Amino acid sequence: MWGSFVKKSSFALLSIVLTVSLAACTKNKNDTAASGAASSVTETTAPESASATASATASESATDPFGKYTPPIEVTGFKAIGISTKFENGETIDDNRWMKAYEDELGIKLKWLWSADEATQYYNKLNVSIASGEYADFFVVNSKQFKMLAKDGQLADLTEAFEKYASPLVKKYMNAFPQGFESGKVDGKLVGLSPQGDYAGQSLMIWIRQDWMEQLGLQPPKTMDDFVKIAEAFAKQDPDNNGKNDTYGLAVTNAFFGGFQGDYLMGVASLEGFFNGYHAYPSIWIKDDSGKLVYGSVQPQMKDALKKLQEMFKAGLIDKEFGVKDPGKVVEDIYKNKIGMSIGMEWNTGWPFDEMLKTNPKAIWKPYPLVSVDDQPALAENPWPISGYMVASKNAKHPEALIKMLNLYVKYVVDENRTKEDSNKFEKSQDGTYLYSTYALAAMNNPDLAMNDFYKLNTALKNKSDATLRYTDGPMKGEINSLLEGQYKQGLAFVEKGDVSNGNVQIYTQKMADDGSYAILKHYRDNNLLMINQMPGVGTDTLVQKKSTLLKLEQEVLTKIIMGVRPVDDFDKFVEDWKKLGGDRITQEVNDTYNN
């Protein structure tokens, strides 16, 4: 669940968000007092009554985000264990550095009532606990469980506790993606804390073989017509100079709307970006002119895009066998120098494109923003980046303790100005074998982290100086961020020496170039060129039940239209069938549930 809001990459596939350790953006100097060392926190007396909800004490110091309960309080939790969780030096799920930090620094004694593997057991086991009415004080829920528990009144209202106890940094990161934070509210009450996600990070972009562009004297695409002309040139003008008609303009897979299905392979050769150029947004829910939520794949704008793809297929610009090729097979074709363009995500520069350089050092892929069919800009669609929440049971005597533990996580794992000692102790081992952050109960990300790193690396490369990579505040002021320093040296090696080894091209093209993939994400964000899925979570009951059937119908019909087996006008029949098979009911449920 939690891994769904972290973008997938071949070089960093992360399984859960509660176990992800990320650096945060620069800390404001005014935050210093709130996130001071544990030795200087103000001790507070734990409330004796649950009705008082710990936040309502007579002492002003009670609202210290890092104040320590005296005497200590006891809380319980359910724990999702990810595949990346490993313990070292005799530590266990019940006895580790985070459990000690909670007790030593906050006066919180945490007891896990049970733990289970996140991927295969946790949510099923949680359903059993919910059905039996046995709740821990704190636990993680997926979107469906969140909706159900909130509706049944089983979750504590965290509104006042968050306002009083959340540290300045926690509030800052929650406000970085306010829609994500607001999604944790039901009937105006904050009953779930989202871990926050990169709401632009899964935007699609056009990737083009730069060496082929130069070989054929082509210019970058600015319109959809340009895009099609480049695809035609790559298919017809022998860009690989082998004298054979064996290349294609555009990569397409049999799962062509796979960019947001949860498999990193689906982030390559995803056609959503092509449809976005025709102002169609397949696979996500959007608002129509009346404000009603509608499913993008059944909107009339889809037909023009399908018509163009059918023309491209008939002209040989798309592989005739795409209907039987999964993403893995298409990647093989990319490696074999058969494809010149692919629509994918920002991390494609690391995989699969960086792999090509081992056998073909000239095969440089360059990213470009999505192009439009008319004078209206293309909006890059994005999935809803949050799939679950941290919650407190309505019976928790100290619901604010959840927020205090979240404060501690941000202080030690997310705050960019954390000390090196704290990072080494609470985040991960130097060799990466142990992710200590996986031991924590509550966690979140800085949604602006990746973009902030881009700014720093981009500026460093322009100035040929590592000044922007050094900490400007906190206990490590003046020291260089070792991770960014390494990336800076890699990018510099490519720019100054043409060194394409060791991922140098990947780092430059992704994080450092003015026209790299992060620069494109910045372009999307700065110019409001994002279309975010308007339906949070897994969807309604009918959608869950009918999803596989409807997706199969969608894929079969659209594939046949692209291949010319069915006329474009059959799209209208598909829409009718989709509605009859549950689409109308789903649309009504979606609007009843989410549009209000």
C-alpha positions, 0 to 999 in steps of 0.5 A: 500500500504505502509504496504506491505513492513513492514512484517506482524505479529499477534502481530504487524499488521501495516497498512501503512508505512507513519504511522509507527514509528520505531527507527533508528540505531546508529547515527554517531557523525558527524551527530550532526550538521546537526540534531541539535535542532530546536532553532539552525537551520540556517534561509534561505530566500525562493526563489522568483522564482519557476525556482530557485528551492529553492536549488539554492540560493546564500547562503551556509546556504541554503543547511542546511537540517533543515534550516528555510524558512524566510518568510515562504512558503506555500505547499499543499498535499494529505493525506492518513489516515490509520485506526491507525490514531487517534487524541488527545487533540483537534488535527485534520488532519489540526491542529496538532503537525506535522503541527506546527513543519513544520511551527515553525522549517522549515518555511513550512505551509502545507495545505491538499487539501483533505484527504481520508482513505488509504485502501478504498478511497485514491488511487481512489480519487488520480486517479480522481485528476490525471485525472483532472490534479489537483495536490497537491505539495506533495503526496504518490503514489502507484507503478502503479501511480508512473510509469504513472506520471513519464512517463507523466512528471508530477513529479519534479526532486528531484536529486539535491534537495536530494543531497543538502538537505537530512540529513546525516541520510536520506541518510544513510537509503536510501543507506542501501537498494540502490535498493529501492532508485534507484527504485525511478529514471526514466531516471536517474532522482530521481522523487520518494522517497521510504520509504525503507523496510526490504529487507530480513524480509520476507524470509522464514525458516523452523520451527520444533517442537523441542520437537518432534525432541528430542522425536524421536532422530532426528538431524536438517536438513542440506539437502532436504533429511534430511528434508523429513526424519524428515517429515516422522518420524513425520508422522509415529513414533507417536511423540505426544505419543498418540498411534494414526496415526494422525500427519503430517510431513509438514504443507501445505495449499490450498494457498500454494504459499501465503507467499507474498500475503499480508495476515499475515496468508499466512506467515504460511505454505508457500511452496515457501521455499520448492521450493527454496530448488530446486532452483525454485522461484514461485510467483516472477520474476527472471532473467534467464541466459541471463538476461531476467526477467521470472516468477518463477512459470513456470520455469523447476526447479519447476518439481523436487519440485512438484515430491517430494511433490507428493511423500510426499503426497502419503506417508502420510507426508502431510495432505490428505485434505490440498486442502480444508484447508485455512491457518486458518484451518492449524493453528488449526491443529498446535494447535491440535499437528497434525503438526511437520514442517511448512515453514514460516516467522521470526515472526511465533515464536510469532504467531502461535507458542507462542499461543501453549505454553498456553496449551502445554508448551513443544511445542517449535518450532525452526527455521532453514535455508532453505535446498538445494537438491544439493551442491548449497545453497538455496536462500530465495525468498523475495517480492519486499519490496517497493510498493509506493513513496513520490513524488512532482508535477512538478509544486511544487515551492519548491520541496526540502520542501518534503525532509526537511519534511522527514529530520524532520521525521527521526530526531524525529521518526527514529533516535535512538538517538532522545530525549525521549521528542521528541519521546513522542511528535512526535512518539506515546503516552505511551499507544500506543493509538495514533500514532503521526507519522501518522500525518506527510506528509513524512516518511521512515524506517531504513531498518537495524533497526530489524537487529541492534536490534538483534545484541544488544539483542543477545550480551546483552543475551550472556554477561548477561548485558544491556550495548549494550541496552544503547544509546551511543550518543546523548541527551540520552547517557547512558540511556537504550532503554526501549523497548529493555530492556523489551525484554531482560528481557523476553529472560533472564527469558526463558533462566535462569528460563524456563519461557514460559509465556508472550511471553518470548519464542517468544522474545528469539527464534526470537530476541536473540538466536544465532540460532533464526529467526533473526540470520537466516535472518542475515545468509541469508543477510551476505551470499548473500542467498536472491532472491529478486523479480526483478519486482518492483510494481504491474506489467504491465497492462496485468498482472493486468488484467490477474493476478487472472485468471493466479493465479487460473490456477497455484493453481489448476494445481499444487494442482492436481499434488501434490495430484497425480490427474495429473502427474508431466509432466502436469506441461509442459501443465500448462506452455503452457496454462499460456503463451497462456492466457497472460503469454508471453505478460506479460513477454514481457511487464515486460522486456520492462518496468523493465529490461531497 
